[in-house]
Amino acid sequence: MRLHDRVALITGAAAGIGAGVARRFAREGASLWLCDIDGAACAALADALHHSHGVAVQTSACDVTVQDQVLATVQAAIAHFGRVDILVNNAWGRRPGQRGYAAVQDLQTEDIDWAMDMAPKAALWAMQAVQPGMRAHGWGRIINMCSLNGVNAHPYTGDYNMAKEALRTLTRTAAREWAADGICCNAICPGAATEAYQKFAKANPDNAAALLRLNPMGRMGDPEHDIGSVALFLASDDCRYLTGNTLFVDGGSHINGVPWLPQTKA
């Protein structure tokens, strides 16, 4: 029960990595505030976690591209639990109506704006909102989900790459500024068998097979047991002397790079 006295807020918690992290944290006794644009799915997960692990779980529907909704979510969590000890910025989603993968010359301004709102700006708003309480308690953990796509500059995902690398830089800057306050800020670049990955693999079976062939462990990670367990470490007291780092939780795919080359649409 490594998180039995901690309160964690997780964005994008209804499915995929966010749900996996929520399950792992619940197993360790954390009180949870889960938010997602799909409020119904979030509530269903919360009910399951409460019945399985007996932990306190609250939820809210939240579009993280809207600052007022992010701030309202954080304030609701603080009002209910008294504080937020752990913040996991995980939410991501493509702009409604967005076209498929695009080369740099075809990137649309509205897609770039959406990506920047979705990743670095949404995370910044949440981080700014939890920082005063973390500072007052002299303890805090911020975990931002980034991506190997940005680190390796994978083609045809320029808007996503830009946003995730901006988030990684924000993570490092906050780590530098807030370290003296006992707030550890770290990033995870995960490789997981999420719903989004399954959709990619179905549309790009040859590329997906190539990715797995070059993964030293030969598989994609499990959101709860592989990604969630590393998030647990970063959220725990064991992470007291680690900040400003990026952990590649991807079975070793980052070592030599991966042949990401999805099909683009005209």
C-alpha positions as CSV (number, residue, x, y, z in Angstrom):
1,M,0.0,0.0,0.0
2,R,2.6,2.5,-1.1
3,L,0.1,5.2,-1.9
4,H,-2.4,4.6,0.9
5,D,-2.1,8.2,2.2
6,R,-1.8,9.9,-1.2
7,V,-4.3,11.6,-3.5
8,A,-3.7,11.3,-7.2
9,L,-5.4,13.2,-10.0
10,I,-5.1,11.5,-13.4
11,T,-6.3,13.1,-16.7
12,G,-7.3,11.0,-19.7
13,A,-8.2,8.2,-17.2
14,A,-11.1,6.5,-18.9
15,A,-9.0,4.1,-21.0
16,G,-5.5,3.1,-22.1
17,I,-2.5,4.2,-20.1
18,G,-4.6,6.5,-17.9
19,A,-6.8,3.7,-16.9
20,G,-3.8,1.4,-16.4
21,V,-2.2,3.9,-14.1
22,A,-5.4,4.4,-12.2
23,R,-5.7,0.6,-11.6
24,R,-2.1,0.4,-10.4
25,F,-2.5,3.3,-8.1
26,A,-5.7,1.9,-6.7
27,R,-4.0,-1.4,-5.9
28,E,-1.6,0.6,-3.8
29,G,-4.3,2.4,-1.9
30,A,-4.3,5.8,-3.4
31,S,-7.4,8.0,-3.3
32,L,-8.2,9.0,-6.9
33,W,-9.7,11.8,-8.9
34,L,-10.1,10.6,-12.4
35,C,-11.1,12.9,-15.3
36,D,-11.7,12.3,-19.0
37,I,-13.7,13.9,-21.8
38,D,-15.7,10.6,-21.6
39,G,-17.2,11.1,-18.2
40,A,-19.4,8.0,-18.3
41,A,-16.4,5.7,-19.0
42,C,-14.5,7.4,-16.2
43,A,-17.4,6.8,-13.8
44,A,-17.6,3.2,-14.7
45,L,-13.9,2.7,-14.1
46,A,-14.2,4.5,-10.8
47,D,-17.0,2.2,-9.7
48,A,-15.0,-0.9,-10.6
49,L,-11.9,0.4,-8.7
50,H,-13.9,1.3,-5.6
51,H,-15.5,-2.2,-5.5
52,S,-12.3,-4.0,-6.2
53,H,-9.9,-2.2,-3.9
54,G,-12.1,-0.2,-1.5
55,V,-10.4,3.1,-2.4
56,A,-12.1,6.5,-2.6
57,V,-12.5,7.5,-6.3
58,Q,-14.2,10.6,-7.7
59,T,-14.6,11.5,-11.3
60,S,-15.4,14.4,-13.6
61,A,-15.8,15.0,-17.3
62,C,-13.1,17.3,-18.5
63,D,-12.0,18.6,-21.9
64,V,-8.4,19.4,-21.1
65,T,-8.1,21.8,-24.0
66,V,-10.4,24.2,-22.1
67,Q,-8.5,25.9,-19.3
68,D,-11.6,26.6,-17.1
69,Q,-12.4,22.9,-17.1
70,V,-8.9,21.9,-16.1
71,L,-8.9,24.4,-13.2
72,A,-12.4,23.4,-12.1
73,T,-11.3,19.8,-12.0
74,V,-8.2,20.5,-9.9
75,Q,-10.2,22.7,-7.5
76,A,-12.9,20.0,-7.2
77,A,-10.3,17.4,-6.3
78,I,-8.7,19.7,-3.7
79,A,-12.1,20.6,-2.3
80,H,-13.1,17.0,-1.9
81,F,-9.8,15.4,-0.7
82,G,-8.1,18.4,0.8
83,R,-5.1,18.2,-1.5
84,V,-3.6,16.7,-4.6
85,D,-0.3,14.9,-4.0
86,I,0.2,13.3,-7.4
87,L,-0.7,14.7,-10.8
88,V,-0.6,12.5,-13.9
89,N,-1.0,14.4,-17.1
90,N,-2.0,11.7,-19.6
91,A,-4.9,13.1,-21.6
92,W,-4.5,13.0,-25.4
93,G,-6.9,12.9,-28.3
94,R,-6.9,14.0,-31.9
95,R,-8.9,17.0,-33.0
96,P,-12.5,16.1,-34.0
97,G,-12.5,15.9,-37.7
98,Q,-8.7,15.9,-38.0
99,R,-7.3,14.2,-41.1
100,G,-4.9,11.3,-40.9
101,Y,-1.2,11.3,-40.5
102,A,0.3,14.3,-42.4
103,A,3.8,15.3,-43.6
104,V,5.3,18.5,-42.3
105,Q,4.3,20.5,-45.4
106,D,0.7,19.4,-44.9
107,L,0.3,20.2,-41.2
108,Q,-2.7,22.3,-40.5
109,T,-2.5,25.3,-38.1
110,E,-5.7,24.2,-36.3
111,D,-4.2,20.7,-35.7
112,I,-1.0,22.2,-34.2
113,D,-3.0,24.6,-32.0
114,W,-5.1,21.6,-30.8
115,A,-2.0,19.5,-30.0
116,M,-0.4,22.3,-28.0
117,D,-3.6,22.9,-26.0
118,M,-4.0,19.2,-25.5
119,A,-0.5,18.4,-24.2
120,P,1.8,21.2,-22.8
121,K,-0.8,23.9,-22.1
122,A,-3.3,21.5,-20.4
123,A,-0.5,20.1,-18.3
124,L,0.8,23.5,-17.5
125,W,-2.7,24.6,-16.3
126,A,-3.0,21.6,-14.0
127,M,0.6,21.9,-12.7
128,Q,0.1,25.5,-11.9
129,A,-3.1,24.7,-10.0
130,V,-1.6,21.9,-7.9
131,Q,1.8,23.5,-7.2
132,P,0.8,25.8,-4.3
133,G,-0.6,22.9,-2.3
134,M,2.3,20.6,-3.0
135,R,4.7,23.4,-2.0
136,A,2.8,24.0,1.2
137,H,3.1,20.3,2.1
138,G,6.7,20.0,1.0
139,W,5.8,17.0,-1.2
140,G,4.5,16.4,-4.7
141,R,4.8,14.2,-7.7
142,I,4.1,15.3,-11.3
143,I,4.2,12.7,-14.0
144,N,3.8,13.8,-17.6
145,M,3.2,11.3,-20.4
146,C,5.3,12.2,-23.4
147,S,6.4,10.1,-26.4
148,L,9.3,8.5,-28.2
149,N,7.6,9.9,-31.4
150,G,8.9,13.4,-30.5
151,V,12.3,12.3,-29.2
152,N,13.0,10.4,-32.4
153,A,11.1,12.8,-34.7
154,H,9.0,10.1,-36.2
155,P,7.5,11.1,-39.6
156,Y,3.9,12.2,-40.2
157,T,3.1,13.1,-36.6
158,G,4.7,16.5,-36.5
159,D,1.9,18.2,-34.5
160,Y,2.0,15.4,-31.9
161,N,5.8,15.4,-31.8
162,M,5.9,19.1,-31.2
163,A,3.4,19.0,-28.4
164,K,4.9,16.1,-26.6
165,E,8.4,17.5,-26.8
166,A,7.1,20.8,-25.5
167,L,5.6,18.9,-22.6
168,R,8.9,17.2,-21.9
169,T,10.7,20.6,-21.8
170,L,8.0,21.9,-19.5
171,T,8.6,18.9,-17.2
172,R,12.3,19.5,-17.0
173,T,11.9,23.2,-16.3
174,A,9.3,22.7,-13.6
175,A,11.6,20.1,-12.1
176,R,14.4,22.6,-11.9
177,E,12.3,25.3,-10.4
178,W,10.3,23.2,-7.9
179,A,12.9,20.8,-6.7
180,A,13.6,22.8,-3.5
181,D,9.9,22.5,-2.6
182,G,10.0,18.7,-2.6
183,I,8.1,18.4,-5.9
184,C,9.5,15.8,-8.3
185,C,8.6,16.2,-12.0
186,N,9.3,13.4,-14.4
187,A,8.2,12.3,-17.9
188,I,7.4,8.8,-19.2
189,C,7.7,7.9,-22.8
190,P,5.6,4.7,-22.9
191,G,5.0,2.0,-25.4
192,A,1.8,0.3,-24.6
193,A,-0.9,-1.9,-26.2
194,T,-3.6,0.7,-25.8
195,E,-6.8,1.2,-27.8
196,A,-5.0,3.8,-29.9
197,Y,-2.1,1.4,-30.6
198,Q,-4.6,-1.3,-31.6
199,K,-6.2,1.1,-34.0
200,F,-2.8,2.0,-35.5
201,A,-1.8,-1.7,-35.8
202,K,-5.0,-2.6,-37.6
203,A,-4.6,0.3,-40.1
204,N,-0.8,-0.4,-40.5
205,P,-0.2,-4.1,-39.9
206,D,3.2,-4.3,-41.7
207,N,4.5,-1.2,-39.8
208,A,3.2,-2.6,-36.5
209,A,4.9,-5.9,-37.1
210,A,8.2,-4.1,-37.9
211,L,7.9,-2.2,-34.6
212,L,7.6,-5.4,-32.6
213,R,10.4,-7.1,-34.5
214,L,12.8,-4.3,-33.4
215,N,11.5,-4.2,-29.8
216,P,14.1,-6.0,-27.7
217,M,11.3,-7.5,-25.6
218,G,9.2,-8.3,-28.6
219,R,5.9,-6.9,-27.3
220,M,4.1,-3.8,-26.4
221,G,3.7,-2.9,-22.7
222,D,0.7,-3.5,-20.5
223,P,-0.8,-0.2,-19.4
224,E,-1.3,-1.3,-15.8
225,H,1.5,-3.7,-15.1
226,D,4.3,-2.2,-17.2
227,I,3.5,1.5,-17.5
228,G,1.5,1.8,-14.3
229,S,4.3,0.2,-12.3
230,V,6.8,2.8,-13.4
231,A,4.3,5.5,-12.7
232,L,3.9,4.1,-9.3
233,F,7.6,4.4,-8.6
234,L,7.6,8.0,-9.8
235,A,4.5,8.7,-7.6
236,S,6.0,7.2,-4.5
237,D,8.4,8.1,-1.7
238,D,11.0,6.0,-3.5
239,C,11.3,8.8,-6.1
240,R,12.5,11.4,-3.6
241,Y,15.8,12.0,-5.4
242,L,14.8,11.6,-9.0
243,T,13.5,14.7,-10.9
244,G,13.7,16.2,-14.4
245,N,14.1,12.8,-16.0
246,T,12.5,11.0,-18.9
247,L,12.0,7.3,-18.5
248,F,11.5,5.3,-21.7
249,V,9.1,2.5,-20.7
250,D,9.0,0.8,-24.0
251,G,10.7,-2.6,-23.8
252,G,13.9,-1.1,-25.2
253,S,12.5,0.3,-28.4
254,H,14.3,3.6,-27.9
255,I,17.7,2.1,-27.9
256,N,18.1,1.8,-31.6
257,G,15.0,3.6,-32.7
258,V,11.9,2.1,-34.4
259,P,10.7,2.3,-38.0
260,W,7.6,4.4,-37.4
261,L,6.2,5.0,-40.9
262,P,2.4,5.1,-40.9
263,Q,0.3,5.4,-44.0
264,T,-0.7,9.0,-44.8
265,K,-3.9,10.1,-46.4
266,A,-4.1,12.4,-49.3
